Amino acid sequence: MSSVEKLEAAWKEFETLTAETSGFGSADTEPDGEFQHCIRQHYLRRPYQMPVTPEDWQIFEMAGAKAVARRMTGKLKKVLKAIDSFKPEEHAALRECLDGMLWRVSI
């Protein structure tokens, strides 16, 4: 599996999780914005706070929300790991992927 395919697969896992847990508001604008912000900051090597709680993710505080937030954090970490797996010579491919995926934030 190529680096691009790994990134796309990890991204899809996050999207699938948020769709499955949308009753918690995980598929709303705010959690997606947090997701994309963290990816942007990670790519640019800028500081950011890893979201871990329902409040961090801006999802609904209700029974099961802590578990959903932990799962979202795990999927975000998988995306970040996929980004880190790109070799220096693959930087252009990574940038092209992120330009297409990060529509709420710019790089």
CYANA upper distance limits for C-alpha pairs under 8 A (distance plus 0.5 A):
  1 MET  CA      5 GLU  CA      6.48
  1 MET  CA      6 LYS  CA      6.96
  2 SER  CA      6 LYS  CA      6.72
  3 SER  CA      7 LEU  CA      6.75
  3 SER  CA     82 ALA  CA      7.45
  3 SER  CA     83 ILE  CA      8.41
  3 SER  CA     85 SER  CA      7.14
  3 SER  CA     86 PHE  CA      6.28
  4 VAL  CA      8 GLU  CA      6.64
  4 VAL  CA     93 ALA  CA      7.83
  4 VAL  CA     94 LEU  CA      7.51
  4 VAL  CA     97 CYS  CA      7.82
  5 GLU  CA      9 ALA  CA      6.49
  6 LYS  CA     10 ALA  CA      6.64
  6 LYS  CA     82 ALA  CA      6.49
  7 LEU  CA     11 TRP  CA      6.57
  7 LEU  CA     79 VAL  CA      6.58
  7 LEU  CA     82 ALA  CA      5.60
  7 LEU  CA     83 ILE  CA      7.00
  8 GLU  CA     12 LYS  CA      6.58
  9 ALA  CA     13 GLU  CA      6.76
 10 ALA  CA     14 PHE  CA      7.06
 10 ALA  CA     75 LYS  CA      7.49
 10 ALA  CA     78 LYS  CA      6.52
 10 ALA  CA     79 VAL  CA      5.66
 10 ALA  CA     82 ALA  CA      7.70
 11 TRP  CA     15 GLU  CA      6.86
 11 TRP  CA     75 LYS  CA      8.40
 11 TRP  CA     79 VAL  CA      6.50
 12 LYS  CA     16 THR  CA      6.48
 13 GLU  CA     17 LEU  CA      6.64
 13 GLU  CA     75 LYS  CA      7.23
 14 PHE  CA     18 THR  CA      6.73
 14 PHE  CA     72 MET  CA      7.29
 14 PHE  CA     75 LYS  CA      5.85
 14 PHE  CA     76 LEU  CA      7.35
 15 GLU  CA     19 ALA  CA      6.65
 15 GLU  CA     27 ALA  CA      8.39
 16 THR  CA     20 GLU  CA      6.63
 17 LEU  CA     21 THR  CA      6.63
 17 LEU  CA     71 ARG  CA      8.50
 17 LEU  CA     72 MET  CA      7.80
 18 THR  CA     22 SER  CA      6.13
 18 THR  CA     26 SER  CA      5.55
 18 THR  CA     27 ALA  CA      5.46
 18 THR  CA     72 MET  CA      8.13
 19 ALA  CA     26 SER  CA      7.90
 19 ALA  CA     27 ALA  CA      6.35
 21 THR  CA     25 GLY  CA      7.89
 21 THR  CA     26 SER  CA      6.64
 21 THR  CA     27 ALA  CA      8.02
 21 THR  CA     68 VAL  CA      7.75
 22 SER  CA     26 SER  CA      5.48
 22 SER  CA     27 ALA  CA      5.62
 22 SER  CA     28 ASP  CA      8.10
 24 PHE  CA     59 ILE  CA      6.20
 24 PHE  CA     60 PHE  CA      5.59
 24 PHE  CA     61 GLU  CA      8.27
 24 PHE  CA     62 MET  CA      8.16
 24 PHE  CA     65 ALA  CA      7.26
 25 GLY  CA     31 PRO  CA      8.37
 25 GLY  CA     58 GLN  CA      8.44
 25 GLY  CA     59 ILE  CA      5.58
 25 GLY  CA     60 PHE  CA      6.44
 26 SER  CA     31 PRO  CA      6.33
 26 SER  CA     32 ASP  CA      8.17
 26 SER  CA     57 TRP  CA      8.27
 26 SER  CA     58 GLN  CA      8.41
 26 SER  CA     59 ILE  CA      6.12
 27 ALA  CA     31 PRO  CA      7.29
 27 ALA  CA     32 ASP  CA      7.27
 28 ASP  CA     32 ASP  CA      7.02
 29 THR  CA     33 GLY  CA      6.46
 30 GLU  CA     34 GLU  CA      6.74
 30 GLU  CA     57 TRP  CA      7.86
 30 GLU  CA     58 GLN  CA      6.64
 31 PRO  CA     35 PHE  CA      6.64
 31 PRO  CA     57 TRP  CA      5.59
 31 PRO  CA     58 GLN  CA      6.30
 31 PRO  CA     59 ILE  CA      7.33
 32 ASP  CA     36 GLN  CA      6.63
 33 GLY  CA     37 HIS  CA      6.43
 33 GLY  CA    104 ARG  CA      6.86
 33 GLY  CA    105 VAL  CA      8.33
 34 GLU  CA     38 CYS  CA      6.68
 34 GLU  CA     51 PRO  CA      8.24
 34 GLU  CA     57 TRP  CA      7.13
 35 PHE  CA     39 ILE  CA      6.91
 35 PHE  CA     76 LEU  CA      7.41
 36 GLN  CA     40 ARG  CA      6.61
 36 GLN  CA    102 LEU  CA      6.55
 36 GLN  CA    104 ARG  CA      7.34
 36 GLN  CA    105 VAL  CA      7.18
 37 HIS  CA     41 GLN  CA      6.64
 37 HIS  CA    105 VAL  CA      7.11
 38 CYS  CA     42 HIS  CA      6.48
 38 CYS  CA     48 TYR  CA      6.86
 38 CYS  CA     49 GLN  CA      8.08
 38 CYS  CA     50 MET  CA      7.60
 39 ILE  CA     43 TYR  CA      6.55
 39 ILE  CA     79 VAL  CA      8.42
 39 ILE  CA     80 LEU  CA      7.21
 40 ARG  CA     44 LEU  CA      6.65
 40 ARG  CA    102 LEU  CA      8.27
 40 ARG  CA    105 VAL  CA      7.81
 40 ARG  CA    106 SER  CA      8.07
 40 ARG  CA    107 ILE  CA      6.81
 41 GLN  CA     45 ARG  CA      6.40
 41 GLN  CA     46 ARG  CA      5.39
 41 GLN  CA     47 PRO  CA      6.95
 41 GLN  CA     48 TYR  CA      6.80
 42 HIS  CA     46 ARG  CA      6.59
 42 HIS  CA     47 PRO  CA      7.89
 42 HIS  CA     48 TYR  CA      8.02
 42 HIS  CA     80 LEU  CA      7.75
 43 TYR  CA     83 ILE  CA      7.98
 44 LEU  CA    107 ILE  CA      8.12
 50 MET  CA     73 THR  CA      8.08
 51 PRO  CA     56 ASP  CA      5.36
 51 PRO  CA     57 TRP  CA      6.29
 51 PRO  CA     73 THR  CA      6.93
 52 VAL  CA     56 ASP  CA      6.57
 52 VAL  CA     57 TRP  CA      7.51
 52 VAL  CA     69 ALA  CA      6.41
 52 VAL  CA     70 ARG  CA      6.41
 52 VAL  CA     72 MET  CA      8.46
 52 VAL  CA     73 THR  CA      6.28
 53 THR  CA     57 TRP  CA      6.77
 53 THR  CA     66 LYS  CA      6.66
 53 THR  CA     69 ALA  CA      5.97
 53 THR  CA     70 ARG  CA      7.52
 54 PRO  CA     58 GLN  CA      6.24
 54 PRO  CA     59 ILE  CA      5.69
 54 PRO  CA     60 PHE  CA      7.28
 54 PRO  CA     61 GLU  CA      6.77
 54 PRO  CA     65 ALA  CA      6.44
 54 PRO  CA     66 LYS  CA      6.36
 54 PRO  CA     68 VAL  CA      8.27
 54 PRO  CA     69 ALA  CA      5.82
 55 GLU  CA     59 ILE  CA      6.94
 55 GLU  CA     60 PHE  CA      8.46
 55 GLU  CA     61 GLU  CA      7.96
 57 TRP  CA     69 ALA  CA      7.20
 59 ILE  CA     65 ALA  CA      7.84
 59 ILE  CA     69 ALA  CA      8.36
 60 PHE  CA     65 ALA  CA      7.29
 61 GLU  CA     65 ALA  CA      6.34
 64 GLY  CA     68 VAL  CA      6.89
 65 ALA  CA     69 ALA  CA      6.57
 66 LYS  CA     70 ARG  CA      6.73
 67 ALA  CA     71 ARG  CA      6.74
 68 VAL  CA     72 MET  CA      6.66
 69 ALA  CA     73 THR  CA      6.69
 70 ARG  CA     74 GLY  CA      6.73
 71 ARG  CA     75 LYS  CA      6.79
 72 MET  CA     76 LEU  CA      6.64
 73 THR  CA     77 LYS  CA      6.63
 74 GLY  CA     78 LYS  CA      6.84
 75 LYS  CA     79 VAL  CA      6.96
 76 LEU  CA     80 LEU  CA      6.81
 77 LYS  CA     81 LYS  CA      6.56
 78 LYS  CA     82 ALA  CA      6.70
 79 VAL  CA     83 ILE  CA      6.80
 80 LEU  CA     84 ASP  CA      6.75
 81 LYS  CA     85 SER  CA      6.78
 82 ALA  CA     86 PHE  CA      7.64
 83 ILE  CA     94 LEU  CA      7.89
 86 PHE  CA     90 GLU  CA      6.34
 86 PHE  CA     91 HIS  CA      7.38
 86 PHE  CA     94 LEU  CA      7.57
 87 LYS  CA     91 HIS  CA      7.39
 90 GLU  CA     94 LEU  CA      6.83
 91 HIS  CA     95 ARG  CA      6.59
 92 ALA  CA     96 GLU  CA      6.63
 93 ALA  CA     97 CYS  CA      6.70
 94 LEU  CA     98 LEU  CA      6.67
 95 ARG  CA     99 ASP  CA      6.48
 96 GLU  CA    100 GLY  CA      6.96
 97 CYS  CA    101 MET  CA      6.69
 98 LEU  CA    102 LEU  CA      6.06
 99 ASP  CA    103 TRP  CA      7.86
 99 ASP  CA    106 SER  CA      7.87
 99 ASP  CA    107 ILE  CA      7.68
102 LEU  CA    106 SER  CA      7.15
